Amino acid sequence: MASQSAPHPISARRPKRPTAVERREAILREGLRCFAARGFSGTTTREIATGVGITEAALYRYFASKESLYSAIVARKIATPSLLERVALDAARNDDVAVFTGLARGILESGARDPEFVRILFFTALESHALATPLFASHIGPLREFVTRYVRKRIDDGAFRPIDPLLGARAFLGMIRDYLNVRVVHGEAEVYPQPLDEVVATFVELFLTGIRHPASSRDRARRGDSA
């Protein structure tokens, strides 16, 4: 009887090689992680390449330099939708609580979703990187200008005390920036253990209580309007 030949073992499938787009995305993700942890100066392209699982030479086929990779990461963030568009209608209605609640919540929720970018913002400023200017122009400058204009308008309406509008804007944004600095940059979540709703409501109440014109506050109290 003729012997039957043994079946060939099924060859193991080789893992699918990432496409060029997938590889580029992996480099961007790893670059974001490394830059957020150690800043631009403290990160090397070799470290990023190792994290992706490729050689440094392969990384340079996608990004010509560490600077170009950093720029690509920042450019993505600059292109994100503006928070100011979401509070524009509330500002037109002079709804102070809605405006400052929307701003505080939007900034803090964004920081919670994308802590790496918050750290990159701080590192970029601390290192005086060339990209600090476009980052400021896209994320920080317009926000500060919006709050300053809104405070000035409400002063003119007689609703807020006659203070320097820029100082008022810095006071409000400073509370939020401290929260992000402590929780996200330094990782000390125990300093702010409160739920986000409580943090936002407290910041907004403290700010509006201090900045509202006394006469405006008395009028609101007579109407029974606690907002």
MDAnalysis code that builds the backbone (N, CA, C; Angstrom):
import MDAnalysis as mda
import numpy as np

u = mda.Universe.empty(681, n_residues=227, atom_resindex=np.repeat(np.arange(227), 3), trajectory=True)
u.add_TopologyAttr("name", ["N", "CA", "C"] * 227)
u.add_TopologyAttr("resid", np.arange(1, 228))
u.add_TopologyAttr("resname", ["MET", "ALA", "SER", "GLN", "SER", "ALA", "PRO", "HIS", "PRO", "ILE", "SER", "ALA", "ARG", "ARG", "PRO", "LYS", "ARG", "PRO", "THR", "ALA", "VAL", "GLU", "ARG", "ARG", "GLU", "ALA", "ILE", "LEU", "ARG", "GLU", "GLY", "LEU", "ARG", "CYS", "PHE", "ALA", "ALA", "ARG", "GLY", "PHE", "SER", "GLY", "THR", "THR", "THR", "ARG", "GLU", "ILE", "ALA", "THR", "GLY", "VAL", "GLY", "ILE", "THR", "GLU", "ALA", "ALA", "LEU", "TYR", "ARG", "TYR", "PHE", "ALA", "SER", "LYS", "GLU", "SER", "LEU", "TYR", "SER", "ALA", "ILE", "VAL", "ALA", "ARG", "LYS", "ILE", "ALA", "THR", "PRO", "SER", "LEU", "LEU", "GLU", "ARG", "VAL", "ALA", "LEU", "ASP", "ALA", "ALA", "ARG", "ASN", "ASP", "ASP", "VAL", "ALA", "VAL", "PHE", "THR", "GLY", "LEU", "ALA", "ARG", "GLY", "ILE", "LEU", "GLU", "SER", "GLY", "ALA", "ARG", "ASP", "PRO", "GLU", "PHE", "VAL", "ARG", "ILE", "LEU", "PHE", "PHE", "THR", "ALA", "LEU", "GLU", "SER", "HIS", "ALA", "LEU", "ALA", "THR", "PRO", "LEU", "PHE", "ALA", "SER", "HIS", "ILE", "GLY", "PRO", "LEU", "ARG", "GLU", "PHE", "VAL", "THR", "ARG", "TYR", "VAL", "ARG", "LYS", "ARG", "ILE", "ASP", "ASP", "GLY", "ALA", "PHE", "ARG", "PRO", "ILE", "ASP", "PRO", "LEU", "LEU", "GLY", "ALA", "ARG", "ALA", "PHE", "LEU", "GLY", "MET", "ILE", "ARG", "ASP", "TYR", "LEU", "ASN", "VAL", "ARG", "VAL", "VAL", "HIS", "GLY", "GLU", "ALA", "GLU", "VAL", "TYR", "PRO", "GLN", "PRO", "LEU", "ASP", "GLU", "VAL", "VAL", "ALA", "THR", "PHE", "VAL", "GLU", "LEU", "PHE", "LEU", "THR", "GLY", "ILE", "ARG", "HIS", "PRO", "ALA", "SER", "SER", "ARG", "ASP", "ARG", "ALA", "ARG", "ARG", "GLY", "ASP", "SER", "ALA"])
u.atoms.positions = np.array([
    [0.865, -1.187, 0.000],
    [0.000, 0.000, 0.000],
    [0.890, 1.222, 0.000],
    [0.601, 2.140, -0.900],
    [1.439, 3.333, -1.011],
    [1.217, 4.226, 0.198],
    [2.336, 4.683, 0.719],
    [2.227, 5.565, 1.892],
    [1.697, 6.924, 1.466],
    [0.814, 7.482, 2.330],
    [0.257, 8.817, 2.043],
    [1.219, 9.880, 2.563],
    [1.395, 10.881, 1.770],
    [2.291, 11.967, 2.191],
    [1.607, 12.801, 3.266],
    [2.390, 13.236, 4.233],
    [1.856, 14.061, 5.328],
    [1.449, 15.424, 4.801],
    [0.342, 15.948, 5.308],
    [-0.090, 17.273, 4.842],
    [0.934, 18.340, 5.230],
    [1.055, 19.302, 4.345],
    [1.977, 20.404, 4.629],
    [1.419, 21.249, 5.770],
    [2.252, 21.606, 6.713],
    [1.757, 22.473, 7.802],
    [1.360, 23.835, 7.238],
    [0.317, 24.355, 7.827],
    [-0.146, 25.683, 7.382],
    [0.896, 26.716, 7.787],
    [1.377, 27.397, 6.813],
    [2.402, 28.399, 7.104],
    [1.798, 29.551, 7.895],
    [2.566, 30.033, 8.867],
    [2.089, 31.156, 9.685],
    [1.972, 32.408, 8.834],
    [0.889, 33.098, 9.049],
    [0.687, 34.341, 8.296],
    [1.623, 35.425, 8.834],
    [2.247, 36.104, 7.921],
    [3.079, 37.220, 8.332],
    [2.186, 38.405, 8.696],
    [2.557, 39.123, 9.728],
    [1.744, 40.293, 10.088],
    [1.744, 41.303, 8.937],
    [0.586, 41.900, 8.757],
    [0.448, 42.871, 7.674],
    [1.323, 44.083, 7.942],
    [2.080, 44.464, 6.955],
    [2.941, 45.631, 7.102],
    [2.103, 46.893, 7.089],
    [2.395, 47.825, 7.977],
    [1.632, 49.074, 7.997],
    [1.799, 49.832, 6.681],
    [0.749, 50.510, 6.279],
    [0.843, 51.364, 5.102],
    [1.649, 52.609, 5.470],
    [1.999, 53.380, 4.463],
    [2.756, 54.603, 4.710],
    [1.958, 55.563, 5.594],
    [0.643, 55.619, 5.369],
    [-0.215, 56.505, 6.178],
    [-0.245, 56.022, 7.625],
    [-0.394, 54.719, 7.822],
    [-0.427, 54.168, 9.182],
    [0.902, 54.383, 9.899],
    [1.985, 54.219, 9.168],
    [3.303, 54.414, 9.776],
    [3.490, 55.877, 10.185],
    [3.066, 56.767, 9.326],
    [3.196, 58.194, 9.649],
    [2.380, 58.544, 10.888],
    [1.172, 57.979, 10.983],
    [0.331, 58.226, 12.154],
    [1.000, 57.694, 13.415],
    [1.619, 56.532, 13.316],
    [2.296, 55.947, 14.477],
    [3.452, 56.840, 14.934],
    [4.175, 57.396, 13.983],
    [5.284, 58.294, 14.320],
    [4.756, 59.558, 15.006],
    [3.656, 60.089, 14.483],
    [3.070, 61.293, 15.081],
    [2.601, 61.014, 16.513],
    [1.977, 59.860, 16.730],
    [1.499, 59.522, 18.080],
    [2.662, 59.359, 19.056],
    [3.690, 58.641, 18.611],
    [4.836, 58.431, 19.485],
    [5.597, 59.731, 19.715],
    [5.686, 60.551, 18.675],
    [6.333, 61.846, 18.822],
    [5.605, 62.717, 19.837],
    [4.270, 62.718, 19.767],
    [3.472, 63.489, 20.727],
    [3.736, 63.003, 22.150],
    [3.770, 61.687, 22.321],
    [4.002, 61.129, 23.655],
    [5.374, 61.536, 24.195],
    [6.402, 61.431, 23.370],
    [7.762, 61.742, 23.812],
    [7.949, 63.232, 24.065],
    [7.464, 64.066, 23.157],
    [7.607, 65.511, 23.338],
    [6.850, 65.977, 24.578],
    [5.686, 65.375, 24.838],
    [4.899, 65.758, 26.013],
    [5.594, 65.355, 27.303],
    [6.359, 64.271, 27.246],
    [7.039, 63.786, 28.450],
    [8.344, 64.525, 28.725],
    [9.094, 64.876, 27.666],
    [10.427, 65.429, 27.869],
    [10.694, 66.729, 27.119],
    [9.705, 67.252, 26.418],
    [9.921, 68.487, 25.682],
    [10.665, 68.259, 24.380],
    [10.823, 69.323, 23.604],
    [11.511, 69.211, 22.316],
    [12.992, 68.915, 22.522],
    [13.627, 69.660, 23.408],
    [15.072, 69.503, 23.607],
    [15.422, 68.157, 24.221],
    [14.550, 67.622, 25.068],
    [14.848, 66.378, 25.756],
    [14.483, 65.122, 24.994],
    [13.983, 65.272, 23.769],
    [13.548, 64.121, 22.966],
    [14.456, 63.959, 21.754],
    [14.771, 62.706, 21.405],
    [15.582, 62.429, 20.219],
    [14.750, 61.659, 19.200],
    [15.116, 61.787, 17.931],
    [14.421, 61.035, 16.894],
    [14.684, 59.541, 17.032],
    [15.840, 59.177, 17.559],
    [16.132, 57.750, 17.786],
    [15.160, 57.169, 18.803],
    [14.877, 57.923, 19.838],
    [13.931, 57.473, 20.861],
    [12.537, 57.283, 20.258],
    [12.115, 58.211, 19.429],
    [10.796, 58.108, 18.798],
    [10.750, 56.905, 17.867],
    [11.803, 56.729, 17.062],
    [11.853, 55.606, 16.128],
    [11.794, 54.271, 16.873],
    [12.512, 54.172, 17.977],
    [12.492, 52.946, 18.772],
    [11.094, 52.662, 19.300],
    [10.409, 53.702, 19.733],
    [9.051, 53.539, 20.234],
    [8.084, 53.042, 19.173],
    [8.325, 53.429, 17.925],
    [7.460, 52.996, 16.818],
    [7.855, 51.606, 16.341],
    [9.117, 51.229, 16.576],
    [9.602, 49.941, 16.100],
    [10.254, 50.006, 14.743],
    [10.843, 51.164, 14.424],
    [11.523, 51.341, 13.145],
    [12.908, 51.929, 13.414],
    [13.700, 52.007, 12.363],
    [15.017, 52.619, 12.515],
    [14.901, 54.128, 12.401],
    [15.924, 54.804, 12.876],
    [15.943, 56.259, 12.766],
    [15.958, 56.684, 11.297],
    [16.666, 55.918, 10.467],
    [16.707, 56.233, 9.033],
    [15.312, 56.130, 8.413],
    [14.521, 55.129, 8.852],
    [13.166, 54.974, 8.328],
    [12.286, 56.151, 8.745],
    [12.490, 56.636, 9.964],
    [11.700, 57.793, 10.419],
    [11.947, 58.998, 9.521],
    [13.203, 59.175, 9.108],
    [13.545, 60.337, 8.286],
    [12.942, 60.259, 6.882],
    [12.441, 59.103, 6.500],
    [11.738, 59.026, 5.217],
    [10.361, 59.681, 5.300],
    [9.849, 59.825, 6.519],
    [8.545, 60.455, 6.726],
    [8.668, 61.902, 7.184],
    [9.681, 62.158, 8.000],
    [9.908, 63.511, 8.512],
    [11.404, 63.798, 8.408],
    [11.726, 64.863, 7.730],
    [13.130, 65.142, 7.427],
    [13.958, 65.481, 8.659],
    [13.302, 65.896, 9.736],
    [14.031, 66.295, 10.934],
    [13.098, 66.238, 12.138],
    [13.680, 66.361, 13.304],
    [12.873, 66.424, 14.521],
    [11.980, 67.657, 14.493],
    [12.512, 68.736, 13.962],
    [11.743, 69.982, 13.852],
    [10.502, 69.806, 12.986],
    [10.640, 69.119, 11.860],
    [9.490, 68.939, 10.965],
    [8.437, 68.045, 11.611],
    [8.862, 67.047, 12.389],
    [7.910, 66.199, 13.105],
    [7.165, 67.019, 14.157],
    [7.889, 67.813, 14.907],
    [7.283, 68.659, 15.931],
    [6.292, 69.632, 15.290],
    [6.679, 70.201, 14.165],
    [5.805, 71.137, 13.462],
    [4.520, 70.467, 13.003],
    [4.625, 69.218, 12.530],
    [3.448, 68.489, 12.068],
    [2.473, 68.234, 13.210],
    [3.001, 67.908, 14.386],
    [2.155, 67.679, 15.554],
    [1.449, 68.968, 15.956],
    [2.192, 70.064, 15.998],
    [1.612, 71.347, 16.386],
    [0.586, 71.826, 15.357],
    [0.880, 71.600, 14.069],
    [-0.035, 72.043, 13.010],
    [-1.401, 71.384, 13.147],
    [-1.427, 70.145, 13.565],
    [-2.704, 69.448, 13.783],
    [-3.518, 70.136, 14.859],
    [-2.860, 70.545, 15.917],
    [-3.560, 71.174, 17.026],
    [-4.042, 72.571, 16.665],
    [-3.264, 73.275, 15.872],
    [-3.662, 74.617, 15.451],
    [-4.932, 74.560, 14.623],
    [-5.122, 73.460, 13.899],
    [-6.271, 73.332, 13.008],
    [-7.548, 72.888, 13.717],
    [-7.509, 72.637, 15.045],
    [-8.702, 72.178, 15.742],
    [-9.735, 73.293, 15.843],
    [-11.041, 72.938, 15.904],
    [-12.096, 73.963, 15.971],
    [-11.940, 74.863, 17.193],
    [-12.365, 76.106, 17.043],
    [-12.208, 77.075, 18.107],
    [-13.304, 76.935, 19.154],
    [-12.915, 76.997, 20.422],
    [-13.871, 76.982, 21.529],
    [-14.745, 78.226, 21.495],
    [-14.207, 79.328, 20.991],
    [-14.940, 80.594, 21.013],
    [-16.215, 80.542, 20.191],
    [-16.227, 79.719, 19.162],
    [-17.428, 79.607, 18.338],
    [-18.597, 79.063, 19.149],
    [-18.301, 78.251, 20.166],
    [-19.361, 77.611, 20.952],
    [-19.999, 78.556, 21.965],
    [-19.313, 79.639, 22.321],
    [-19.881, 80.570, 23.299],
    [-20.268, 81.903, 22.661],
    [-20.154, 81.999, 21.354],
    [-20.437, 83.266, 20.672],
    [-21.890, 83.702, 20.872],
    [-22.838, 82.773, 20.784],
    [-24.255, 83.120, 20.939],
    [-24.549, 83.573, 22.368],
    [-23.953, 82.897, 23.351],
    [-24.144, 83.306, 24.746],
    [-23.575, 84.703, 24.978],
    [-22.450, 84.998, 24.343],
    [-21.852, 86.325, 24.485],
    [-22.749, 87.393, 23.876],
    [-23.365, 87.084, 22.743],
    [-24.270, 88.041, 22.103],
    [-25.482, 88.330, 22.978],
    [-25.881, 87.350, 23.804],
    [-27.030, 87.527, 24.700],
    [-26.623, 88.110, 26.053],
    [-25.335, 88.386, 26.228],
    [-24.815, 88.885, 27.509],
    [-25.110, 87.920, 28.661],
    [-25.061, 86.629, 28.365],
    [-25.295, 85.619, 29.396],
    [-23.947, 85.299, 30.053],
    [-23.625, 86.053, 31.098],
    [-22.313, 85.947, 31.722],
    [-22.016, 84.537, 32.218],
    [-22.984, 83.936, 32.917],
    [-22.757, 82.601, 33.477],
    [-22.496, 81.603, 32.361],
    [-23.298, 81.654, 31.297],
    [-23.124, 80.699, 30.195],
    [-21.783, 80.900, 29.494],
    [-21.378, 82.157, 29.308],
    [-20.113, 82.444, 28.621],
    [-18.930, 81.879, 29.407],
    [-18.834, 82.222, 30.683],
    [-17.660, 81.807, 31.459],
    [-17.717, 80.329, 31.836],
    [-18.923, 79.794, 31.987],
    [-19.038, 78.354, 32.228],
    [-18.609, 77.584, 30.981],
    [-19.066, 78.046, 29.818],
    [-18.693, 77.381, 28.572],
    [-17.202, 77.421, 28.322],
    [-16.583, 78.564, 28.611],
    [-15.135, 78.678, 28.416],
    [-14.372, 77.780, 29.383],
    [-14.722, 77.861, 30.672],
    [-14.006, 77.058, 31.667],
    [-14.175, 75.570, 31.394],
    [-15.404, 75.152, 31.143],
    [-15.641, 73.731, 30.895],
    [-14.925, 73.276, 29.631],
    [-14.993, 74.075, 28.580],
    [-14.365, 73.698, 27.326],
    [-12.863, 73.534, 27.454],
    [-12.216, 74.466, 28.151],
    [-10.762, 74.403, 28.312],
    [-10.366, 73.205, 29.169],
    [-11.078, 72.996, 30.282],
    [-10.717, 71.909, 31.189],
    [-11.013, 70.544, 30.587],
    [-12.126, 70.417, 29.870],
    [-12.423, 69.145, 29.210],
    [-11.420, 68.846, 28.117],
    [-11.000, 69.883, 27.388],
    [-9.994, 69.695, 26.351],
    [-8.674, 69.228, 26.962],
    [-8.306, 69.806, 28.110],
    [-7.080, 69.395, 28.774],
    [-7.143, 67.957, 29.260],
    [-8.335, 67.535, 29.718],
    [-8.489, 66.153, 30.185],
    [-8.416, 65.167, 29.026],
    [-8.957, 65.566, 27.858],
    [-8.933, 64.682, 26.679],
    [-7.545, 64.594, 26.065],
    [-6.809, 65.683, 26.122],
    [-5.539, 65.743, 25.409],
    [-4.440, 66.290, 26.321],
    [-4.102, 65.553, 27.385],
    [-3.091, 66.066, 28.323],
    [-1.719, 66.240, 27.692],
    [-1.399, 65.401, 26.684],
    [-0.091, 65.530, 26.048],
    [0.080, 66.895, 25.394],
    [-1.002, 67.392, 24.773],
    [-0.870, 68.682, 24.113],
    [-0.753, 69.817, 25.124],
    [-1.422, 69.694, 26.272],
    [-1.266, 70.703, 27.315],
    [0.197, 70.783, 27.731],
    [0.828, 69.619, 27.888],
    [2.242, 69.601, 28.273],
    [3.123, 70.192, 27.172],
    [2.780, 69.920, 25.921],
    [3.557, 70.490, 24.820],
    [3.442, 72.013, 24.805],
    [2.246, 72.527, 25.097],
    [2.070, 73.984, 25.170],
    [3.027, 74.585, 26.198],
    [3.092, 73.974, 27.369],
    [3.959, 74.492, 28.414],
    [5.433, 74.342, 28.038],
    [5.807, 73.183, 27.504],
    [7.200, 72.967, 27.114],
    [7.619, 73.960, 26.019],
    [6.737, 74.188, 25.054],
    [7.065, 75.087, 23.953],
    [7.340, 76.490, 24.459],
    [6.531, 76.933, 25.420],
    [6.751, 78.264, 25.991],
    [8.022, 78.300, 26.834],
    [8.229, 77.281, 27.655],
    [9.401, 77.263, 28.542],
    [10.706, 77.198, 27.752],
    [10.689, 76.448, 26.639],
    [11.905, 76.291, 25.835],
    [12.093, 77.426, 24.833],
    [11.137, 78.375, 24.817],
    [11.187, 79.482, 23.844],
    [11.349, 78.959, 22.425],
    [10.610, 77.909, 22.125],
    [10.684, 77.294, 20.806],
    [10.074, 78.235, 19.761],
    [10.543, 78.114, 18.518],
    [10.043, 78.970, 17.439],
    [8.544, 78.798, 17.220],
    [8.014, 77.633, 17.563],
    [6.588, 77.387, 17.368],
    [5.735, 77.970, 18.477],
    [6.352, 78.585, 19.476],
    [5.573, 79.199, 20.546],
    [4.684, 80.316, 20.000],
    [5.177, 81.048, 19.019],
    [4.398, 82.169, 18.471],
    [3.140, 81.702, 17.753],
    [3.226, 80.755, 16.791],
    [1.979, 80.301, 16.166],
    [1.047, 79.586, 17.126],
    [1.593, 78.888, 18.117],
    [0.736, 78.243, 19.108],
    [-0.021, 79.282, 19.920],
    [0.668, 80.335, 20.323],
    [0.011, 81.408, 21.071],
    [-1.066, 82.063, 20.211],
    [-0.727, 82.287, 18.950],
    [-1.676, 82.958, 18.048],
    [-2.923, 82.127, 17.806],
    [-2.815, 80.804, 17.881],
    [-3.961, 79.950, 17.579],
    [-4.768, 79.565, 18.807],
    [-4.123, 79.426, 19.971],
    [-4.808, 78.889, 21.136],
    [-4.972, 79.876, 22.292],
    [-3.963, 80.632, 22.594],
    [-3.989, 81.462, 23.796],
    [-4.404, 82.891, 23.496],
    [-3.788, 83.493, 22.475],
    [-4.079, 84.889, 22.146],
    [-5.549, 85.165, 21.882],
    [-6.196, 84.422, 20.962],
    [-7.614, 84.696, 20.671],
    [-8.514, 84.518, 21.888],
    [-8.214, 83.540, 22.729],
    [-9.019, 83.310, 23.929],
    [-8.908, 84.487, 24.880],
    [-7.690, 84.948, 25.120],
    [-7.490, 86.092, 26.011],
    [-8.144, 87.343, 25.435],
    [-8.021, 87.531, 24.132],
    [-8.630, 88.706, 23.500],
    [-10.154, 88.660, 23.599],
    [-10.743, 87.471, 23.424],
    [-12.190, 87.329, 23.516],
    [-12.683, 87.698, 24.913],
    [-12.036, 87.142, 25.941],
    [-12.454, 87.426, 27.309],
    [-12.265, 88.904, 27.621],
    [-11.156, 89.479, 27.157],
    [-10.899, 90.904, 27.391],
    [-11.987, 91.759, 26.762],
    [-12.352, 91.455, 25.506],
    [-13.406, 92.231, 24.827],
    [-14.747, 92.071, 25.534],
    [-15.044, 90.837, 25.964],
    [-16.327, 90.611, 26.626],
    [-16.393, 91.368, 27.949],
    [-15.324, 91.330, 28.737],
    [-15.291, 92.062, 29.998],
    [-15.436, 93.557, 29.752],
    [-14.749, 94.084, 28.740],
    [-14.843, 95.516, 28.423],
    [-16.280, 95.883, 28.047],
    [-16.914, 95.036, 27.254],
    [-18.300, 95.306, 26.839],
    [-19.232, 95.328, 28.043],
    [-19.061, 94.381, 28.966],
    [-19.939, 94.319, 30.126],
    [-19.654, 95.460, 31.107],
    [-18.434, 95.967, 31.111],
    [-18.134, 97.173, 31.891],
    [-18.899, 98.351, 31.294],
    [-18.854, 98.472, 29.970],
    [-19.576, 99.549, 29.297],
    [-21.086, 99.445, 29.518],
    [-21.583, 98.209, 29.665],
    [-23.016, 98.007, 29.927],
    [-23.394, 98.349, 31.361],
    [-22.402, 98.528, 32.224],
    [-22.665, 98.798, 33.629],
    [-22.843, 97.540, 34.460],
    [-22.595, 96.382, 33.849],
    [-22.787, 95.118, 34.568],
    [-21.559, 94.719, 35.374],
    [-20.361, 95.099, 34.913],
    [-19.124, 94.759, 35.614],
    [-18.480, 96.008, 36.192],
    [-17.679, 95.817, 37.210],
    [-16.939, 96.918, 37.821],
    [-15.999, 97.551, 36.791],
    [-15.679, 98.837, 36.952],
    [-14.753, 99.501, 36.021],
    [-13.297, 99.127, 36.336],
    [-12.877, 97.990, 35.840],
    [-11.509, 97.525, 36.057],
    [-10.789, 97.471, 34.713],
    [-9.514, 97.131, 34.748],
    [-8.760, 96.906, 33.519],
    [-9.258, 95.578, 32.924],
    [-9.851, 95.593, 31.726],
    [-10.409, 94.363, 31.151],
    [-9.378, 93.256, 30.969],
    [-8.147, 93.633, 30.627],
    [-7.111, 92.620, 30.436],
    [-6.760, 91.925, 31.751],
    [-6.728, 92.689, 32.838],
    [-6.470, 92.077, 34.139],
    [-7.610, 91.133, 34.522],
    [-8.832, 91.517, 34.179],
    [-9.968, 90.643, 34.446],
    [-9.854, 89.336, 33.670],
    [-9.471, 89.440, 32.407],
    [-9.309, 88.241, 31.573],
    [-8.204, 87.353, 32.124],
    [-7.107, 87.965, 32.530],
    [-5.995, 87.176, 33.073],
    [-6.384, 86.499, 34.390],
    [-7.206, 87.175, 35.194],
    [-7.628, 86.587, 36.464],
    [-8.466, 85.339, 36.218],
    [-9.404, 85.424, 35.280],
    [-10.266, 84.267, 34.993],
    [-9.461, 83.120, 34.389],
    [-8.680, 83.418, 33.368],
    [-7.916, 82.370, 32.703],
    [-6.809, 81.828, 33.596],
    [-6.334, 82.650, 34.525],
    [-5.285, 82.200, 35.429],
    [-5.751, 81.070, 36.343],
    [-7.014, 81.122, 36.800],
    [-7.538, 80.033, 37.624],
    [-7.535, 78.720, 36.851],
    [-7.954, 78.812, 35.601],
    [-8.031, 77.612, 34.758],
    [-6.636, 77.095, 34.442],
    [-5.722, 78.006, 34.155],
    [-4.367, 77.595, 33.817],
    [-3.683, 76.924, 35.012],
    [-3.944, 77.419, 36.208],
    [-3.355, 76.794, 37.394],
    [-3.878, 75.367, 37.543],
    [-5.161, 75.166, 37.313],
    [-5.749, 73.827, 37.403],
    [-5.051, 72.870, 36.435],
    [-4.882, 73.321, 35.188],
    [-4.223, 72.476, 34.192],
    [-2.754, 72.250, 34.544],
    [-2.109, 73.282, 35.030],
    [-0.695, 73.171, 35.383],
    [-0.501, 72.130, 36.483],
    [-1.354, 72.183, 37.505],
    [-1.219, 71.277, 38.641],
    [-1.604, 69.850, 38.265],
    [-2.771, 69.683, 37.651],
    [-3.287, 68.339, 37.394],
    [-2.623, 67.663, 36.205],
    [-2.406, 68.429, 35.121],
    [-1.930, 67.820, 33.876],
    [-0.407, 67.868, 33.763],
    [0.161, 69.046, 33.949],
    [1.609, 69.179, 33.751],
    [2.377, 68.485, 34.877],
    [1.949, 68.731, 36.116],
    [2.667, 68.151, 37.260],
    [2.070, 66.824, 37.725],
    [0.884, 66.476, 37.231],
    [0.281, 65.195, 37.573],
    [-0.158, 65.074, 39.017],
    [-0.491, 66.193, 39.660],
    [-0.886, 66.172, 41.068],
    [-2.408, 66.300, 41.173],
    [-3.104, 65.260, 40.752],
    [-4.565, 65.286, 40.725],
    [-5.163, 65.452, 42.115],
    [-4.439, 65.031, 43.144],
    [-4.989, 65.108, 44.506],
    [-5.173, 66.540, 44.987],
    [-4.497, 67.498, 44.341],
    [-4.646, 68.902, 44.725],
    [-6.037, 69.409, 44.364],
    [-6.588, 68.915, 43.262],
    [-7.939, 69.268, 42.824],
    [-8.774, 67.987, 42.752],
    [-9.235, 67.467, 43.889],
    [-9.980, 66.201, 43.860],
    [-11.454, 66.357, 43.482],
    [-11.935, 67.612, 43.387],
    [-13.351, 67.842, 43.163],
    [-13.774, 67.424, 41.746],
    [-15.063, 67.084, 41.587],
    [-15.583, 66.798, 40.242],
    [-15.470, 68.037, 39.356],
    [-15.387, 67.825, 38.059],
    [-15.205, 68.935, 37.133],
    [-16.340, 69.946, 37.239],
    [-17.580, 69.483, 37.380],
    [-18.714, 70.402, 37.492],
    [-18.529, 71.364, 38.660],
    [-18.060, 70.845, 39.781],
    [-17.850, 71.686, 40.960],
    [-16.727, 72.692, 40.738],
    [-15.656, 72.245, 40.097],
    [-14.530, 73.145, 39.815],
    [-14.977, 74.290, 38.918],
    [-15.682, 73.966, 37.844],
    [-16.147, 74.990, 36.903],
    [-17.088, 75.965, 37.600],
    [-18.074, 75.446, 38.312],
    [-19.054, 76.302, 38.975],
    [-18.387, 77.220, 39.996],
    [-17.411, 76.710, 40.731],
    [-16.713, 77.516, 41.740],
    [-15.892, 78.614, 41.094],
    [-15.139, 78.280, 40.060],
    [-14.336, 79.292, 39.365],
    [-15.229, 80.411, 38.815],
    [-16.326, 80.026, 38.175],
    [-17.214, 81.020, 37.562],
    [-17.871, 81.890, 38.635],
    [-18.327, 81.274, 39.723],
    [-18.964, 82.043, 40.793],
    [-17.986, 83.026, 41.431],
    [-16.771, 82.549, 41.709],
    [-15.764, 83.431, 42.304],
    [-15.475, 84.626, 41.391],
    [-15.320, 84.339, 40.111],
    [-14.981, 85.416, 39.175],
    [-16.123, 86.420, 39.044],
    [-17.330, 85.945, 38.808],
    [-18.458, 86.855, 38.585],
    [-18.835, 87.609, 39.853],
    [-18.725, 86.965, 41.012],
    [-19.018, 87.658, 42.269],
    [-18.061, 88.827, 42.473],
    [-16.820, 88.634, 42.086],
    [-15.836, 89.689, 42.270],
    [-15.903, 90.790, 41.234],
    [-16.349, 90.472, 40.027],
    [-16.250, 91.451, 38.944],
    [-17.558, 92.196, 38.680],
    [-18.683, 91.644, 39.127],
    [-19.949, 92.314, 38.851],
    [-20.061, 93.632, 39.612],
    [-20.677, 94.587, 38.964],
    [-20.887, 95.889, 39.575],
    [-21.873, 95.734, 40.722],
    [-21.615, 96.381, 41.876],
    [-22.526, 96.227, 43.024],
    [-23.978, 96.556, 42.697],
    [-24.189, 97.627, 41.924],
    [-25.565, 98.006, 41.580],
    [-26.237, 96.925, 40.744],
    [-25.456, 96.324, 39.818],
    [-26.000, 95.253, 38.985],
    [-26.347, 94.044, 39.837],
    [-25.511, 93.751, 40.837],
    [-25.772, 92.607, 41.718],
    [-27.024, 92.838, 42.552],
    [-27.223, 94.078, 43.022],
    [-28.419, 94.376, 43.813],
    [-29.674, 94.235, 42.963],
    [-29.594, 94.696, 41.707],
    [-30.749, 94.564, 40.815],
    [-31.106, 93.099, 40.588],
    [-30.100, 92.275, 40.421],
    [-30.340, 90.845, 40.190],
    [-30.943, 90.207, 41.434],
    [-30.475, 90.647, 42.617],
    [-31.015, 90.084, 43.862],
    [-32.481, 90.454, 44.030],
    [-32.829, 91.693, 43.674],
    [-34.231, 92.103, 43.787],
    [-35.130, 91.305, 42.854],
    [-34.573, 90.942, 41.699],
    [-35.371, 90.153, 40.747],
    [-35.393, 88.680, 41.119],
    [-34.579, 88.306, 42.107],
    [-34.510, 86.891, 42.469],
    [-33.722, 86.086, 41.479],
    [-32.845, 86.741, 40.704],
    [-32.027, 86.065, 39.690],
    [-30.690, 85.743, 40.311],
    [-30.450, 84.470, 40.570],
    [-29.194, 84.060, 41.212],
    [-28.094, 83.766, 40.220],
    [-28.392, 83.780, 38.908],
    [-27.386, 83.458, 37.901],
    [-26.367, 84.542, 37.786],
])
